[in-house]
Amino acid sequence: MVLTVKDEEKSQKDDGDEEREEKSHEQRQPEPKGEGFFHIYKSGQGYWTRMGTAGAAALVAALSANFLFRQLYVGIGAAGADQSTARKAALGITAAFLAIFGLICYWLMNKSSNVDFLIATDSEMKKVNWTSKKELWGSTKIVIIFMFLIAIMLFGFDILFGYLFHFMGVLEAKPF
């Protein structure tokens, strides 16, 4: 009977070990992806921060492409190629640059760590206590009034010190 109890306990331990081993094996396996390169990670979250980031990337791409095209067009033309060839070559290189830049931006903006940061930023921005239009106008008026007051005071001090240094002989000409 003692052997039976020990064997039964051992078989129960073995079953428990197998279950734990299965669970740990399931946890270690990566989730089946099945998504390709163009899959959008957590597509419904962080919409406005993603759009802002995409807009900024598009602006950088457009300005860089404009600069690149102009420099290539002038450079290739200066190398002795006719205008038509220079234009086609510059357009081709610029188009390739835009395609590569777009793919890199898409990849960077779709990395899980970057997307999680944008989603967290979006959720934090929703927690911000935005001022009302009335408060904003009031604060703006105060800033503008104090800016003019300080400018007038600095102008006065400048004139005062200008005359003081003129009378001391440091400056040859009067301020006015």
Secondary structure, DSSP 8 states (H G I E B T S, - for coil): -HHHHHHHHHHHHHHHHHHHHHHHHHHHS-------TT--TTTTS-HHHHHHHHHHHHHHHHHHHHHHHHHHHHHHHHTT--HHHHHHHHHHHHHHHHHHHHHHHHHHHTSHHHHHHHHHHHHHHHT-----HHHHHHHHHHHHHHHHHHHHHHHHHHHHHHHHHHHHTS-SS---
